[in-house]
Amino acid sequence: MNNEKTVSVLNDLLNITNDRIEGFSKVEDKVWDTHSALKNDYDQMASQSQTMKSDLIRLISEREGEVDNTTSTAGAFHRAWIDVKNSFTGNKDESTLENVVFGEKAAINTYQDALDSGDLCPESSKVVSNHLHHLKSSYAKFENLEELN
């Protein structure tokens, strides 16, 4: 197993996890006035992201890799788009939560690609697979927002 490839893939996952954390920080408290049933799930997702971040940093460090504790360029563009969109949208609550769903789907795709790449060592694959399970579970709770309205 190529250690450099493993570290590179883990850093990509760290970037998307940091994107999630940044995205979660953009959700305004007033959203929960309308969608109070989702607040606990959302808080759990935000907390889980911090745990995932710690796991990834540990794996990278154990492989003596350099930790890239930044966000992705795509994530930065998406957050900027959210800000622009929200400034013109009448229903910011719905738009904000739809962006949570979009971000979760992007994270799921990135984690799945990492597992499919074959570039992860067995321990990393196990951790990433566990993270993917949590991402899919979180996504399932938010993907049907239309039904909540």
SEKE-273180 format. One record per residue: z, x, y of N, C-alpha, C in turn; residue number from 1; residue in three letters. Coordinates in steps of 0.001 Angstrom, whole numbers, plus 500000, padded with zeros to 6 digits. Layout:
N
+--------+--------+--------+--------+--------+--------+--------+--------+--------+------+------+
|    n_Z |    n_X |    n_Y |   ca_Z |   ca_X |   ca_Y |    c_Z |    c_X |    c_Y | resi | resn |
+--------+--------+--------+--------+--------+--------+--------+--------+--------+------+------+
|      Z |      X |      Y |      Z |      X |      Y |      Z |      X |      Y |  NUM |  ala |
...
+--------+--------+--------+--------+--------+--------+--------+--------+--------+------+------+
end
This chain:
149
+--------+--------+--------+--------+--------+--------+--------+--------+--------+------+------+
|    n_Z |    n_X |    n_Y |   ca_Z |   ca_X |   ca_Y |    c_Z |    c_X |    c_Y | resi | resn |
+--------+--------+--------+--------+--------+--------+--------+--------+--------+------+------+
| 500000 | 500856 | 498806 | 500000 | 500000 | 500000 | 500000 | 500889 | 501240 |    1 |  met |
| 499117 | 500591 | 502164 | 498989 | 501348 | 503400 | 500063 | 500881 | 504384 |    2 |  asn |
| 501009 | 501781 | 504661 | 502127 | 501460 | 505546 | 501657 | 501106 | 506952 |    3 |  asn |
| 500625 | 501797 | 507447 | 500117 | 501516 | 508791 | 499556 | 500100 | 508887 |    4 |  glu |
| 498847 | 499678 | 507850 | 498300 | 498321 | 507854 | 499424 | 497293 | 507818 |    5 |  lys |
| 500431 | 497559 | 507003 | 501578 | 496642 | 506928 | 502235 | 496512 | 508292 |    6 |  thr |
| 502484 | 497629 | 508951 | 503125 | 497620 | 510272 | 502245 | 496894 | 511279 |    7 |  val |
| 500940 | 497115 | 511224 | 500020 | 496446 | 512151 | 500067 | 494931 | 511973 |    8 |  ser |
| 500026 | 494482 | 510728 | 500079 | 493042 | 510457 | 501425 | 492470 | 510887 |    9 |  val |
| 502510 | 493185 | 510607 | 503842 | 492712 | 511010 | 503948 | 492631 | 512535 |   10 |  leu |
| 503351 | 493585 | 513239 | 503362 | 493535 | 514703 | 502555 | 492346 | 515220 |   11 |  asn |
| 501439 | 492029 | 514560 | 500680 | 490829 | 514945 | 501545 | 489585 | 514791 |   12 |  asp |
| 502303 | 489532 | 513701 | 503191 | 488389 | 513475 | 504326 | 488363 | 514498 |   13 |  leu |
| 504811 | 489524 | 514856 | 505850 | 489609 | 515887 | 505305 | 489089 | 517213 |   14 |  leu |
| 504061 | 489440 | 517541 | 503453 | 488956 | 518781 | 503361 | 487435 | 518792 |   15 |  asn |
| 502907 | 486836 | 517696 | 502779 | 485367 | 517671 | 504152 | 484707 | 517651 |   16 |  ile |
| 505124 | 485360 | 517050 | 506488 | 484824 | 517078 | 507037 | 484870 | 518493 |   17 |  thr |
| 506749 | 485946 | 519209 | 507139 | 486027 | 520621 | 506408 | 484980 | 521447 |   18 |  asn |
| 505143 | 484687 | 521083 | 504407 | 483603 | 521744 | 505146 | 482282 | 521565 |   19 |  asp |
| 505623 | 482029 | 520343 | 506361 | 480792 | 520071 | 507604 | 480720 | 520958 |   20 |  arg |
| 508343 | 481820 | 521009 | 509582 | 481854 | 521799 | 509273 | 481586 | 523276 |   21 |  ile |
| 508226 | 482223 | 523794 | 507816 | 481989 | 525190 | 507380 | 480540 | 525386 |   22 |  glu |
| 506624 | 480015 | 524436 | 506171 | 478630 | 524524 | 507333 | 477651 | 524518 |   23 |  gly |
| 508314 | 477925 | 523669 | 509489 | 477049 | 523617 | 510224 | 477051 | 524943 |   24 |  phe |
| 510238 | 478194 | 525623 | 510948 | 478272 | 526906 | 510256 | 477439 | 527987 |   25 |  ser |
| 508997 | 477072 | 527761 | 508252 | 476270 | 528743 | 508500 | 474767 | 528601 |   26 |  lys |
| 509115 | 474366 | 527513 | 509368 | 472937 | 527325 | 510533 | 472528 | 528227 |   27 |  val |
| 510252 | 471597 | 529076 | 511259 | 471172 | 530044 | 512241 | 470188 | 529407 |   28 |  glu |
| 513481 | 470244 | 529856 | 514524 | 469377 | 529309 | 514196 | 467906 | 529427 |   29 |  asp |
| 513453 | 467515 | 530455 | 513166 | 466098 | 530656 | 512329 | 465503 | 529525 |   30 |  lys |
| 511623 | 466356 | 528756 | 510849 | 465883 | 527603 | 511765 | 465151 | 526621 |   31 |  val |
| 513009 | 465612 | 526551 | 513931 | 465050 | 525559 | 514446 | 463675 | 525959 |   32 |  trp |
| 514268 | 463289 | 527223 | 514600 | 461921 | 527626 | 513688 | 460937 | 526891 |   33 |  asp |
| 512443 | 461321 | 526712 | 511459 | 460469 | 526057 | 511455 | 460657 | 524542 |   34 |  thr |
| 511715 | 461870 | 524083 | 511611 | 462207 | 522657 | 512917 | 462805 | 522133 |   35 |  his |
| 514001 | 462107 | 522339 | 515304 | 462640 | 521948 | 515404 | 462886 | 520443 |   36 |  ser |
| 514657 | 462146 | 519643 | 514713 | 462314 | 518184 | 514190 | 463681 | 517748 |   37 |  ala |
| 513385 | 464321 | 518578 | 512811 | 465616 | 518221 | 513655 | 466799 | 518703 |   38 |  leu |
| 514646 | 466553 | 519536 | 515406 | 467636 | 520165 | 516062 | 468558 | 519143 |   39 |  lys |
| 516726 | 468010 | 518133 | 517393 | 468863 | 517143 | 516388 | 469697 | 516358 |   40 |  asn |
| 515258 | 469089 | 515984 | 514216 | 469837 | 515278 | 513674 | 470962 | 516156 |   41 |  asp |
| 513468 | 470656 | 517421 | 512971 | 471646 | 518369 | 513965 | 472806 | 518507 |   42 |  tyr |
| 515229 | 472483 | 518667 | 516259 | 473524 | 518779 | 516287 | 474400 | 517528 |   43 |  asp |
| 516094 | 473771 | 516372 | 516075 | 474517 | 515119 | 514849 | 475448 | 515075 |   44 |  gln |
| 513705 | 474961 | 515556 | 512503 | 475795 | 515600 | 512719 | 477009 | 516510 |   45 |  met |
| 513314 | 476796 | 517651 | 513561 | 477886 | 518585 | 514521 | 478911 | 517980 |   46 |  ala |
| 515559 | 478433 | 517334 | 516519 | 479323 | 516676 | 515861 | 480081 | 515524 |   47 |  ser |
| 515065 | 479371 | 514737 | 514369 | 479989 | 513607 | 513426 | 481090 | 514096 |   48 |  gln |
| 512812 | 480885 | 515256 | 511916 | 481896 | 515820 | 512658 | 483195 | 516101 |   49 |  ser |
| 513868 | 483073 | 516603 | 514677 | 484272 | 516872 | 515010 | 485006 | 515568 |   50 |  gln |
| 515318 | 484255 | 514521 | 515597 | 484850 | 513216 | 514341 | 485537 | 512673 |   51 |  thr |
| 513195 | 484863 | 512803 | 511932 | 485441 | 512344 | 511636 | 486735 | 513094 |   52 |  met |
| 511877 | 486737 | 514388 | 511661 | 487932 | 515200 | 512522 | 489085 | 514689 |   53 |  lys |
| 513780 | 488801 | 514432 | 514689 | 489843 | 513924 | 514221 | 490369 | 512573 |   54 |  ser |
| 513783 | 489463 | 511697 | 513275 | 489867 | 510380 | 512076 | 490803 | 510519 |   55 |  asp |
| 511148 | 490442 | 511394 | 509937 | 491241 | 511566 | 510258 | 492614 | 512153 |   56 |  leu |
| 511134 | 492657 | 513140 | 511531 | 493939 | 513730 | 512184 | 494821 | 512671 |   57 |  ile |
| 513024 | 494225 | 511836 | 513679 | 494981 | 510757 | 512638 | 495553 | 509797 |   58 |  arg |
| 511676 | 494715 | 509372 | 510645 | 495178 | 508442 | 509812 | 496313 | 509040 |   59 |  leu |
| 509450 | 496177 | 510301 | 508664 | 497217 | 510968 | 509462 | 498512 | 511046 |   60 |  ile |
| 510725 | 498406 | 511435 | 511586 | 499586 | 511563 | 511808 | 500260 | 510215 |   61 |  ser |
| 511999 | 499477 | 509175 | 512192 | 500031 | 507830 | 510968 | 500820 | 507368 |   62 |  glu |
| 509800 | 500463 | 507877 | 508558 | 501157 | 507532 | 508234 | 502244 | 508542 |   63 |  arg |
| 509239 | 502541 | 509395 | 509146 | 503578 | 510414 | 507964 | 503364 | 511356 |   64 |  glu |
| 507681 | 502084 | 511590 | 506608 | 501735 | 512520 | 507147 | 501542 | 513917 |   65 |  gly |
| 506238 | 501572 | 514876 | 506599 | 501319 | 516264 | 506532 | 499812 | 516516 |   66 |  glu |
| 507622 | 499242 | 516980 | 507714 | 497804 | 517217 | 506972 | 497451 | 518501 |   67 |  val |
| 506024 | 496510 | 518398 | 505299 | 495989 | 519556 | 505906 | 494633 | 519911 |   68 |  asp |
| 506987 | 494691 | 520675 | 507777 | 493496 | 520967 | 507236 | 492770 | 522200 |   69 |  asn |
| 505922 | 492477 | 522175 | 505268 | 491776 | 523285 | 504702 | 490463 | 522760 |   70 |  thr |
| 504007 | 489757 | 523637 | 503300 | 488552 | 523224 | 501824 | 488900 | 523074 |   71 |  thr |
| 501070 | 487983 | 522488 | 499641 | 488219 | 522327 | 498892 | 487817 | 523594 |   72 |  ser |
| 497723 | 488384 | 523775 | 496876 | 488023 | 524912 | 496467 | 486562 | 524817 |   73 |  thr |
| 496102 | 486130 | 523617 | 495704 | 484723 | 523422 | 496851 | 483788 | 523776 |   74 |  ala |
| 498067 | 484163 | 523397 | 499231 | 483344 | 523720 | 499473 | 483267 | 525217 |   75 |  gly |
| 499277 | 484381 | 525903 | 499448 | 484392 | 527365 | 498428 | 483479 | 528037 |   76 |  ala |
| 497186 | 483533 | 527563 | 496155 | 482641 | 528113 | 496495 | 481182 | 527837 |   77 |  phe |
| 496985 | 480918 | 526636 | 497328 | 479539 | 526285 | 498463 | 479019 | 527171 |   78 |  his |
| 499490 | 479839 | 527389 | 500596 | 479405 | 528247 | 500122 | 479167 | 529677 |   79 |  arg |
| 499205 | 480019 | 530165 | 498647 | 479813 | 531507 | 497864 | 478499 | 531542 |   80 |  ala |
| 497107 | 478218 | 530489 | 496354 | 476967 | 530405 | 497313 | 475773 | 530413 |   81 |  trp |
| 498424 | 475882 | 529708 | 499425 | 474807 | 529696 | 499893 | 474534 | 531123 |   82 |  ile |
| 500182 | 475592 | 531865 | 500649 | 475424 | 533244 | 499601 | 474719 | 534103 |   83 |  asp |
| 498342 | 475134 | 533969 | 497268 | 474508 | 534744 | 497107 | 473053 | 534324 |   84 |  val |
| 497046 | 472823 | 533029 | 496860 | 471470 | 532502 | 497998 | 470550 | 532950 |   85 |  lys |
| 499223 | 471040 | 532863 | 500371 | 470225 | 533252 | 500384 | 469908 | 534739 |   86 |  asn |
| 499781 | 470767 | 535536 | 499760 | 470489 | 536972 | 498803 | 469345 | 537309 |   87 |  ser |
| 497863 | 469034 | 536405 | 496904 | 467954 | 536635 | 497118 | 466734 | 535751 |   88 |  phe |
| 497991 | 466837 | 534783 | 498179 | 465759 | 533814 | 499264 | 464803 | 534287 |   89 |  thr |
| 499030 | 463519 | 534107 | 500021 | 462526 | 534476 | 501183 | 462486 | 533501 |   90 |  gly |
| 500924 | 462682 | 532225 | 501970 | 462595 | 531217 | 502306 | 463990 | 530695 |   91 |  asn |
| 503147 | 464696 | 531442 | 503496 | 466069 | 531088 | 504282 | 466142 | 529790 |   92 |  lys |
| 505096 | 465136 | 529492 | 505886 | 465162 | 528257 | 504978 | 465243 | 527040 |   93 |  asp |
| 504003 | 464355 | 526985 | 503085 | 464338 | 525837 | 502288 | 465629 | 525769 |   94 |  glu |
| 501794 | 466077 | 526902 | 501002 | 467294 | 526950 | 501831 | 468492 | 526482 |   95 |  ser |
| 503066 | 468569 | 526933 | 503941 | 469674 | 526553 | 504181 | 469684 | 525050 |   96 |  thr |
| 504499 | 468542 | 524482 | 504765 | 468486 | 523041 | 503493 | 468718 | 522225 |   97 |  leu |
| 502356 | 468274 | 522729 | 501090 | 468563 | 522045 | 500835 | 470066 | 522013 |   98 |  glu |
| 501251 | 470766 | 523050 | 501088 | 472213 | 523075 | 502033 | 472910 | 522101 |   99 |  asn |
| 503207 | 472329 | 521857 | 504091 | 472850 | 520817 | 503371 | 472769 | 519471 |  100 |  val |
| 502749 | 471637 | 519214 | 502009 | 471443 | 517962 | 500868 | 472461 | 517860 |  101 |  val |
| 500126 | 472640 | 518941 | 499029 | 473608 | 518958 | 499538 | 475012 | 518636 |  102 |  phe |
| 500654 | 475402 | 519257 | 501237 | 476723 | 519022 | 501713 | 476906 | 517599 |  103 |  gly |
| 502300 | 475857 | 517034 | 502756 | 475940 | 515648 | 501569 | 476113 | 514696 |  104 |  glu |
| 500497 | 475401 | 514975 | 499309 | 475520 | 514119 | 498734 | 476932 | 514210 |  105 |  lys |
| 498687 | 477499 | 515407 | 498201 | 478872 | 515572 | 499082 | 479857 | 514811 |  106 |  ala |
| 500395 | 479657 | 514856 | 501318 | 480537 | 514131 | 501101 | 480409 | 512622 |  107 |  ala |
| 500941 | 479184 | 512135 | 500699 | 478970 | 510701 | 499435 | 479710 | 510270 |  108 |  ile |
| 498373 | 479576 | 511044 | 497115 | 480246 | 510702 | 497274 | 481764 | 510682 |  109 |  asn |
| 497996 | 482311 | 511643 | 498207 | 483758 | 511709 | 499036 | 484240 | 510530 |  110 |  thr |
| 500085 | 483513 | 510195 | 500921 | 483887 | 509056 | 500144 | 483777 | 507744 |  111 |  tyr |
| 499338 | 482736 | 507609 | 498540 | 482583 | 506392 | 497521 | 483715 | 506279 |  112 |  gln |
| 496881 | 484060 | 507392 | 495928 | 485174 | 507395 | 496607 | 486479 | 506995 |  113 |  asp |
| 497832 | 486675 | 507461 | 498578 | 487890 | 507113 | 498818 | 487961 | 505605 |  114 |  ala |
| 499212 | 486839 | 505027 | 499443 | 486815 | 503579 | 498143 | 487024 | 502807 |  115 |  leu |
| 497062 | 486427 | 503297 | 495769 | 486526 | 502618 | 495134 | 487906 | 502760 |  116 |  asp |
| 495572 | 488684 | 503749 | 494942 | 489974 | 504030 | 495149 | 491000 | 502919 |  117 |  ser |
| 496242 | 490876 | 502185 | 496563 | 491877 | 501172 | 497132 | 493156 | 501760 |  118 |  gly |
| 497416 | 493153 | 503048 | 497901 | 494357 | 503726 | 499421 | 494448 | 503804 |  119 |  asp |
| 500111 | 493485 | 503248 | 501570 | 493495 | 503308 | 502159 | 494044 | 502009 |  120 |  leu |
| 503226 | 494805 | 502147 | 503953 | 495273 | 500974 | 504682 | 494075 | 500355 |  121 |  cys |
| 505141 | 494180 | 499117 | 505781 | 493031 | 498465 | 506973 | 492444 | 499233 |  122 |  pro |
| 507841 | 493295 | 499764 | 508998 | 492774 | 500503 | 508544 | 492017 | 501746 |  123 |  glu |
| 507573 | 492585 | 502461 | 507060 | 491924 | 503661 | 506390 | 490602 | 503306 |  124 |  ser |
| 505634 | 490584 | 502215 | 504974 | 489349 | 501777 | 505991 | 488253 | 501504 |  125 |  ser |
| 507097 | 488629 | 500896 | 508146 | 487647 | 500583 | 508736 | 487059 | 501867 |  126 |  lys |
| 509040 | 487908 | 502829 | 509617 | 487454 | 504097 | 508605 | 486593 | 504854 |  127 |  val |
| 507360 | 487050 | 504928 | 506317 | 486323 | 505651 | 506055 | 484974 | 504991 |  128 |  val |
| 506074 | 484932 | 503681 | 505895 | 483669 | 502955 | 507019 | 482692 | 503283 |  129 |  ser |
| 508233 | 483187 | 503368 | 509379 | 482358 | 503737 | 509229 | 481841 | 505173 |  130 |  asn |
| 508787 | 482707 | 506071 | 508550 | 482294 | 507457 | 507483 | 481198 | 507504 |  131 |  his |
| 506419 | 481387 | 506742 | 505331 | 480409 | 506722 | 505835 | 479053 | 506250 |  132 |  leu |
| 506701 | 479057 | 505264 | 507285 | 477804 | 504783 | 508021 | 477090 | 505924 |  133 |  his |
| 508809 | 477826 | 506692 | 509543 | 477232 | 507823 | 508585 | 476727 | 508901 |  134 |  his |
| 507526 | 477486 | 509165 | 506540 | 477063 | 510165 | 505877 | 475753 | 509761 |  135 |  leu |
| 505488 | 475651 | 508514 | 504829 | 474431 | 508031 | 505772 | 473240 | 508097 |  136 |  lys |
| 507028 | 473470 | 507793 | 508022 | 472402 | 507859 | 508206 | 471921 | 509299 |  137 |  ser |
| 508300 | 472854 | 510233 | 508440 | 472506 | 511645 | 507206 | 471767 | 512144 |  138 |  ser |
| 506053 | 472264 | 511784 | 504795 | 471653 | 512204 | 504715 | 470210 | 511722 |  139 |  tyr |
| 505134 | 469964 | 510506 | 505068 | 468614 | 509935 | 505901 | 467623 | 510747 |  140 |  ala |
| 506970 | 468088 | 511353 | 507838 | 467196 | 512128 | 507229 | 466826 | 513475 |  141 |  lys |
| 506329 | 467662 | 513988 | 505772 | 467460 | 515320 | 504316 | 467010 | 515326 |  142 |  phe |
| 503617 | 467144 | 514212 | 502181 | 466899 | 514225 | 501801 | 465444 | 514426 |  143 |  glu |
| 502683 | 464518 | 514139 | 502364 | 463098 | 514258 | 502974 | 462462 | 515500 |  144 |  asn |
| 502895 | 463162 | 516623 | 503501 | 462662 | 517858 | 502949 | 461306 | 518284 |  145 |  leu |
| 501683 | 461067 | 517969 | 501080 | 459784 | 518369 | 501860 | 458616 | 517790 |  146 |  glu |
| 502426 | 458789 | 516602 | 503174 | 457717 | 515946 | 504501 | 457446 | 516628 |  147 |  glu |
| 504977 | 458406 | 517398 | 506272 | 458243 | 518057 | 506170 | 457443 | 519358 |  148 |  leu |
| 504967 | 457279 | 519845 | 504789 | 456595 | 521136 | 504738 | 455110 | 520978 |  149 |  asn |
+--------+--------+--------+--------+--------+--------+--------+--------+--------+------+------+
end
